């Protein structure tokens, strides 16, 4: 919405921000020393399609907000999410086929068609002023394709943070509530994202995915979720010289919030302990919904 914020029931303390409110939020974070922000859009249903064409609309929500943030706060590093699910009427990170040859007699995720759209999306964000594009889709070959597209259009300075180890996790529920980006069970879409996100039981695959993304030109590697996969963060740190980021995801945030609200946990102590565990495991950067609070708590200690 352009004129008011909306609370997110499953993520107490977080809101869907209006375009104007984002600037106030970035200013507040900046004052606390948080100089990197990530933008995730809630897109109107009328703008959604299977091919997610809205994801590269230069007048769309994300490029408009990127331009506004960079104009007001040029020293803030703006990351954007590169994925189709917020713009998809199927609720998937990829374009869904119109056949029924996939799992369970549903459609398939079309990898190469999706990568074409991701390149257009990344270029749209770069033109708006994004410092970092972060493909979170888990399609094969997308890092190399995005790097080539950015370089060919003069955006050699725009970095790529690749979600190289994004697991098909149960901890994404609140985020999908916030963005309305869950698979549409009444459509031709697969019922889950298991065919392209990683099996939570498989740690070794992360090393393969990381190696491929490094070869394709990634500048940083992301592990998602964070706390259930500290071992994966540690493994990647030992096997690559690239910086490692950890995503402290919505389900992790919601659990800690709910326990703290019930008096079952000391929120400050437990959150800082969790964030410390990411650093101990080897994370160089942490994406967390607790960023402002954590920065405030650390200043107070």
Phi, psi and omega in degrees: 000148181273345190235354178204159178266159178233129177291151177250109189302322184274359178225073182306134181093348177252151181222156163280117186270145169288166180301321180287323181293330178303319181296320177294322180294318179295319179298317180296318179295318181299320180296334180270359178097004177273109187250009175232134180229150179239135182253131174232128185264148166255111188259138178298142182303325182296341182264357185271149176206167180297320180276357174057043183301331182296341184294342178238026173286116183296340177261011182287179186298309185296308179299326178295317181288321176304311181298320180293317180295314182293328177292319182277327185225073185298341181272355178273133179275118183258121175258145173236149176276128177250103180191157185268344191301324178294340185254359187266132175280001175258347180075027182239160178282355181224164175291134182262134179292160179265008174265186179231049183260005180268187180303137177068021181071023178257181178289170178253156173275122184271099188302304188291323176297321179295316181300322177301317180292322179297322177297317177297320179295314180299319178295320177300316181292320179296318179297329180284344178118009180299139176275328185222133169250137186234093178294119185246015190275331182070025171284149178287135174080004187286331181295313179297319180294318179294318178300316179297318181295315179297313182296320182295336180254016173087013182256049180294339182276348181278125184273157176243118170259110184267129168286085184279335181229077177253115186269150175285080193260154173278358186268009182264358188308308181299323178297318179293331171297316184295321183260353186055053187239021178281153177305138180276110186287344180264014181245189177278003185287148171303150185286347180210185184248025186291339183281346179231335170276165192271152178289122180303340179277352188252109177268327186293329181300331180301324179293321177295313180298320179295316180300316179297317181292325175297314180297330182275352174112017176296148178259338178207151181245135182250137172249131183215129354292181184265291188301320179289352185230037176299327179295325179290319175303314181297316180299314181296321180300325182281343188244001178215152177268356179287152173298148179246133175248148176240136179255110176278093198280175188301320180294324177294315177300312183298320178299314182292321178297313183297317180294320180293320180296332179270001180078015183273340179225150167279109189299310182301310183296317183289322179294313180295327176294318179297315180295324176297325180296327176297315179295319180297324180287340177125004181292134175268338178218149181230125174262116184214146175285353177265013189305309182296314181297317181297320178297320179294315179298320181291327176292328182281337185277000000 
